[in-house]
Amino acid sequence: MSEVVVERRGNVQVITINRPEAKNALNAAVARGVAAAVDELDADDDLRVGVLTGAGGTFSAGMDLKAFLSGETPAIEGRGLCGITETPPRKPLIAAVEGWALAGGFELLLACDLVVAAETARFGVPEVKRGLVAAGGAAFLLPRRVPQAIALEMLLTGEPLSAQRAADVGLVNRLSPEGGAVDVAVELAETVATNGPLAVAISKQVARSTFDWSVQEGWKAQSELISPVFLSEDAREGATAFAEKRAPVWKGR
């Protein structure tokens, strides 16, 4: 049985961590599978958006401690946890969360651009309860996603957030009934996929880079990234399709 299952739903790639008997704990095989899937997502022009989820009603309980003790790691050198926490894919990635997203599983969620969660989902970074620091991205990235006071509460207490609370503080984009997170995430992904792929990718790049730029640097850096988009075939196609009252046919260039 493959520990990562990848399927296509039109222009959407669905990546499922498939270790339900272990609460989708992350080991080396999962890391390789997720990394290979997002590489395919970025390389295939027919794929526009990825959805990351877990099988069996759990997103991921974090690192597989038994595998860790035997010498395995769920990190990919130079790329971070499962190959996405340090180097997220160029194309949008949406987390579809059922059940628990804990520790490293929560850090995978932070590598995603959007989050859909079942109303019964729970989110947590319990590392401090074990005398550890959330080194896979939560301590560093969570304050960029939610107000600092909320991030510090999660990081310092180790206590989880409910799905509703996570939505209230802006961590979750959409809630779904229990069992419906993937379907809602795919629906959201399909909405993104109707847009110009080049414009979507550059919009993501600019938005994710903004914390690294001063205001003065940002205007220059944004212009360098965006200018080629306005000169692209897709930009001309978007304007033409609008004038002709038809759906655009994107080429990604």
Backbone torsions as a table, in degrees:
resi	resn	phi	psi	omega
1	MET	NA	127.9	179.9
2	SER	-70.0	138.0	-178.8
3	GLU	-83.5	-8.8	171.5
4	VAL	-137.0	123.5	-179.9
5	VAL	-108.3	131.4	-178.4
6	VAL	-121.6	130.1	177.0
7	GLU	-136.6	160.4	177.7
8	ARG	-111.7	136.5	171.0
9	ARG	-125.1	87.2	-174.1
10	GLY	66.2	-121.8	179.7
11	ASN	-88.1	5.4	-175.4
12	VAL	-108.0	132.6	175.1
13	GLN	-100.8	126.4	178.1
14	VAL	-107.3	119.7	-179.3
15	ILE	-108.2	119.9	-177.4
16	THR	-117.6	120.0	171.3
17	ILE	-71.6	121.6	-165.7
18	ASN	-118.2	61.7	174.2
19	ARG	-129.3	57.9	-174.1
20	PRO	-60.4	-29.8	-179.8
21	GLU	-67.8	-19.3	178.8
22	ALA	-114.1	22.4	-178.3
23	LYS	55.2	32.4	178.4
24	ASN	56.6	37.1	174.5
25	ALA	-62.3	147.4	-170.4
26	LEU	-92.6	122.4	174.4
27	ASN	-124.6	-173.2	-176.5
28	ALA	-64.4	-38.0	-179.5
29	ALA	-65.6	-40.6	176.7
30	VAL	-63.3	-43.9	-179.6
31	ALA	-58.7	-46.5	179.6
32	ARG	-64.1	-40.2	-178.5
33	GLY	-66.2	-43.8	179.1
34	VAL	-67.0	-43.2	-180.0
35	ALA	-60.9	-43.3	178.8
36	ALA	-64.2	-37.8	-178.8
37	ALA	-66.1	-44.5	-179.1
38	VAL	-71.0	-28.2	173.5
39	ASP	-63.7	-40.8	176.6
40	GLU	-64.9	-41.4	177.9
41	LEU	-55.1	-48.5	-178.1
42	ASP	-71.1	-29.8	-174.2
43	ALA	-84.6	-23.5	-172.9
44	ASP	-97.1	115.1	-178.2
45	ASP	-64.4	-21.6	179.9
46	ASP	-78.4	-17.1	177.7
47	LEU	-96.2	130.9	-175.0
48	ARG	-112.2	-33.6	-174.0
49	VAL	-144.5	144.6	175.3
50	GLY	-109.0	149.9	173.3
51	VAL	-123.8	126.8	179.9
52	LEU	-110.2	128.3	-177.8
53	THR	-147.3	-178.4	178.0
54	GLY	-129.3	151.1	-178.6
55	ALA	-83.7	156.4	169.6
56	GLY	74.2	21.5	173.9
57	GLY	86.1	12.0	175.6
58	THR	-133.9	136.8	175.0
59	PHE	-71.9	-66.7	172.6
60	SER	-170.4	136.5	178.0
61	ALA	-86.1	3.0	177.8
62	GLY	105.0	-160.8	-175.6
63	MET	-65.5	141.0	175.5
64	ASP	-76.3	104.9	-174.6
65	LEU	-67.5	-33.1	177.7
66	LYS	-64.4	-43.2	177.8
67	ALA	-64.9	-39.1	179.5
68	PHE	-61.1	-43.6	-179.0
69	LEU	-66.9	-22.8	177.5
70	SER	-90.4	3.8	174.8
71	GLY	104.2	0.1	179.3
72	GLU	-82.5	156.3	172.7
73	THR	-136.5	141.4	176.4
74	PRO	-89.6	13.7	177.8
75	ALA	-98.5	147.2	173.3
76	ILE	-105.1	125.9	-175.3
77	GLU	-54.7	127.4	178.8
78	GLY	81.4	-7.1	-176.4
79	ARG	-123.0	-13.4	178.1
80	GLY	86.8	-166.4	-174.8
81	LEU	-60.5	123.9	-179.3
82	CYS	53.7	21.5	176.4
83	GLY	75.8	13.0	-176.3
84	ILE	-130.2	-17.2	-174.1
85	THR	-72.9	-35.3	177.4
86	GLU	-93.0	-29.1	-177.6
87	THR	-132.4	76.6	178.3
88	PRO	-60.8	156.4	177.5
89	PRO	-62.6	157.4	178.9
90	ARG	-68.4	-34.5	-179.9
91	LYS	-85.1	158.4	-178.4
92	PRO	-62.6	144.0	178.0
93	LEU	-129.1	128.7	-177.2
94	ILE	-114.4	129.3	174.4
95	ALA	-85.5	133.3	174.9
96	ALA	-115.8	106.8	-167.4
97	VAL	-108.2	121.0	166.9
98	GLU	-114.5	144.0	176.1
99	GLY	65.0	-137.0	-173.0
100	TRP	-91.7	139.1	165.2
101	ALA	-122.7	100.2	-171.7
102	LEU	-120.9	146.9	170.9
103	ALA	49.8	-119.7	179.1
104	GLY	-60.5	-30.6	175.1
105	GLY	-64.3	-39.3	175.8
106	PHE	-66.3	-35.8	179.8
107	GLU	-69.7	-30.5	171.1
108	LEU	-62.3	-40.8	178.2
109	LEU	-58.8	-41.0	-179.5
110	LEU	-67.2	-20.0	175.8
111	ALA	-78.1	-15.1	179.4
112	CYS	-84.7	157.1	-176.6
113	ASP	-86.4	-34.6	-179.1
114	LEU	-132.8	156.6	-178.2
115	VAL	-133.6	127.3	169.7
116	VAL	-113.3	133.7	-176.6
117	ALA	-134.9	141.6	170.3
118	ALA	-65.1	150.9	-178.0
119	GLU	-61.5	-19.8	-179.8
120	THR	-97.9	4.7	-178.7
121	ALA	-69.8	156.8	178.5
122	ARG	-137.9	145.9	-174.5
123	PHE	-128.1	136.1	-179.8
124	GLY	-161.1	153.9	173.3
125	VAL	-126.9	83.7	-172.5
126	PRO	-85.8	14.9	-173.2
127	GLU	-55.6	-39.0	-177.5
128	VAL	-62.9	-25.6	177.9
129	LYS	-67.1	-18.1	179.0
130	ARG	-108.4	10.3	-179.1
131	GLY	75.6	22.6	-177.2
132	LEU	-117.8	170.9	175.1
133	VAL	-114.5	141.8	179.0
134	ALA	-73.0	84.0	-170.8
135	ALA	-87.8	-5.4	-179.1
136	GLY	-85.3	7.3	176.3
137	GLY	134.4	-22.1	-174.1
138	ALA	-66.7	-46.2	-178.7
139	ALA	-62.2	-32.4	-177.3
140	PHE	-87.1	-42.6	-170.4
141	LEU	-96.9	-28.1	-176.2
142	LEU	-58.6	-39.6	178.0
143	PRO	-64.6	-13.2	175.4
144	ARG	-86.2	-14.1	-175.5
145	ARG	-104.1	-28.2	-178.3
146	VAL	-134.8	164.8	176.3
147	PRO	-54.0	144.9	-174.3
148	GLN	-56.8	-37.8	-179.0
149	ALA	-63.1	-37.2	178.2
150	ILE	-69.9	-43.1	178.5
151	ALA	-60.1	-44.4	-179.2
152	LEU	-66.5	-36.7	176.9
153	GLU	-60.1	-45.8	179.3
154	MET	-65.8	-43.7	-174.8
155	LEU	-72.4	-34.2	-174.4
156	LEU	-90.9	-27.7	178.3
157	THR	-93.8	-28.3	-174.3
158	GLY	74.0	5.2	-178.1
159	GLU	-83.5	146.3	-175.7
160	PRO	-81.2	162.8	171.6
161	LEU	-106.6	144.2	171.2
162	SER	-75.9	164.4	178.7
163	ALA	-61.7	-41.3	-179.2
164	GLN	-64.4	-43.2	177.9
165	ARG	-64.0	-40.4	178.0
166	ALA	-62.2	-37.4	176.6
167	ALA	-68.7	-40.6	-178.3
168	ASP	-62.3	-33.6	-177.9
169	VAL	-93.4	2.3	173.7
170	GLY	93.0	7.8	178.5
171	LEU	-79.3	-32.5	-178.2
172	VAL	-109.1	132.1	179.9
173	ASN	-80.6	-44.4	-176.3
174	ARG	-141.7	144.2	174.4
175	LEU	-103.1	151.4	178.1
176	SER	-134.0	162.5	169.4
177	PRO	-62.1	156.8	177.1
178	GLU	-55.1	132.2	-178.2
179	GLY	88.1	-4.2	-175.1
180	GLY	-110.6	7.7	-173.9
181	ALA	-62.7	-41.9	-178.3
182	VAL	-65.1	-44.1	-178.9
183	ASP	-62.3	-41.7	178.8
184	VAL	-68.6	-38.6	178.1
185	ALA	-64.6	-40.5	177.9
186	VAL	-65.6	-39.6	176.6
187	GLU	-60.7	-43.5	176.6
188	LEU	-64.4	-42.0	179.3
189	ALA	-62.1	-39.7	179.4
190	GLU	-64.7	-34.6	175.9
191	THR	-64.0	-44.0	177.2
192	VAL	-63.6	-40.0	-174.6
193	ALA	-67.9	-17.5	177.6
194	THR	-74.7	-13.4	-175.7
195	ASN	-90.9	166.9	-178.6
196	GLY	-59.5	119.8	-174.5
197	PRO	-62.2	-36.4	178.4
198	LEU	-67.0	-44.0	178.9
199	ALA	-63.7	-39.2	179.2
200	VAL	-64.1	-47.4	-177.7
201	ALA	-62.5	-42.9	-179.3
202	ILE	-71.5	-36.2	175.6
203	SER	-59.3	-43.2	177.1
204	LYS	-62.4	-44.3	-177.5
205	GLN	-62.1	-43.9	179.4
206	VAL	-64.3	-47.5	-177.5
207	ALA	-61.8	-39.4	-179.1
208	ARG	-76.2	-19.2	-177.6
209	SER	-91.4	-13.2	-169.2
210	THR	-60.3	-31.6	179.9
211	PHE	-69.5	-19.0	-178.3
212	ASP	-90.5	-7.8	-175.3
213	TRP	-110.7	143.7	163.3
214	SER	-74.0	167.8	179.4
215	VAL	-59.1	-43.8	-178.6
216	GLN	-64.7	-44.9	178.6
217	GLU	-64.3	-36.9	-175.1
218	GLY	-62.2	-43.2	-179.1
219	TRP	-62.1	-41.5	-179.7
220	LYS	-69.1	-47.2	-178.3
221	ALA	-64.6	-40.9	178.0
222	GLN	-61.6	-42.9	-179.4
223	SER	-61.0	-40.0	-179.4
224	GLU	-64.9	-34.6	179.8
225	LEU	-78.6	-38.8	-171.7
226	ILE	-83.1	-33.2	-175.0
227	SER	-52.9	-44.7	178.5
228	PRO	-62.2	-27.8	178.8
229	VAL	-64.7	-42.2	-178.8
230	PHE	-68.6	-19.8	178.6
231	LEU	-98.2	5.1	-172.9
232	SER	-82.1	163.6	173.7
233	GLU	-61.8	-36.8	179.7
234	ASP	-62.2	-39.1	179.6
235	ALA	-63.4	-41.9	178.1
236	ARG	-67.0	-39.6	179.3
237	GLU	-64.9	-40.0	179.0
238	GLY	-61.0	-44.6	179.1
239	ALA	-67.6	-40.8	-180.0
240	THR	-65.1	-44.8	179.8
241	ALA	-62.5	-38.9	177.7
242	PHE	-63.0	-45.9	-179.0
243	ALA	-64.9	-34.6	-178.0
244	GLU	-90.3	2.6	176.8
245	LYS	56.1	49.4	178.0
246	ARG	-138.2	168.5	176.8
247	ALA	-75.0	138.5	178.7
248	PRO	-71.3	153.3	174.4
249	VAL	-113.0	102.0	-173.4
250	TRP	-81.2	147.1	176.3
251	LYS	-117.1	-11.5	-179.5
252	GLY	71.9	24.6	177.2
253	ARG	-150.6	NA	NA
